[in-house]
Amino acid sequence: MKIGFFYPEYYPVTASASVHGYQIARGLVNRGHKLLTCTGDRNPDCVQYPLTKSGCFKMIRDADVLYIRLMSYFEHAVIWKLIKPFRLPAVWEINAPLEEQLVFAEDSTKADILNEIKLQNRKRKFYSRFVDGAICVSEEMREYSKDFLKIKNSFFVPNGSDPKLFNPNNSVHQRPESWENKFIVLWAGNPALPQQAMELMYEIAGKIKELDKDIMFVFISSEPEISFPQEENIAVLSQVNYLTMPSYINNADLCLCLYNSYDWSDYGCYISPLKLFDYMACAKPVIASNIGQIAKVIQNNINGMLTDNKADDIIDKIFECKKNPKKAMAIGEKARKTVIDYYNWDRAAQQTEEILLSVTRKK
């Protein structure tokens, strides 16, 4: 199968969309499919066509199906299917609604942003008429796809991890001297996003500093310019490459996957958090917010620990893991098994392949 692949550039692999594109692309190529691109993205898994009108026409004529990550600058690519009417199906990968733009809205700009979202949603609904299938990372996004965008063939394909790359037996970076004999609590993500619950983690770190000097928090930030509190029990690392991330996770004793509620979304917490699955693949006990897909993946006190985002509850769970390492290890081992059994990129790529094949057969 030749797949016209409309995706943002994912090399070098960093986080989020970059990881998703890298893993899905590699999974499809490993299954014998060819990825075709004319966007100038330079992704090495793809056959490159010139970034010209004639190059795009040639790529579309060669493709059997279009795979498009739903983003404001790619969603219109679905119209290219009209070059081969009735013969070229198109599939959207849906990760978030447009309302996500409200994350950074201030009172003074919220009305303008809402108006822009309404305009963009009208365009998105128009383009959705040409979509033959949607691959949604969460059940919440599948509901959005079916109910809001009216895409009947909407499928749920959650994210995962690579248990070979994220392996607890992988070599670890030598801990800095200041980390020696410390109980390391690790978090990774974008601290600029309000849903990442950074204020909660600062509060937890502040309280624990007064209770136990041997507990250290390591924050891995995808945004180097973000300032973190200067506390003796907080260490900050910036922009760790995805392929080296396992070493940092393996240096930790416990990981955090905390999110605030999504008050801008009619569909609730719609994410499929990559860090959750990577933590679990490394066999780490995880304290995670009892919200959205996270609450479906984590079985409390079996393959992770769920929290209601109360600081004292999270602190109690941190101390529980520190004082009972056998229990923490058992939870981590169950977490890794959960990834191996289902929440992995091989399964995600297989499901994606099956969906792409199903829509091509209908043409």
Summary of the structure (lengths in Angstrom):
residues: 363
radius of gyration: 21.4
end to end distance: 13.8
largest distance: 66.8
contacts: 1204
relative contact order: 0.14
helix: 44%
strand: 17%
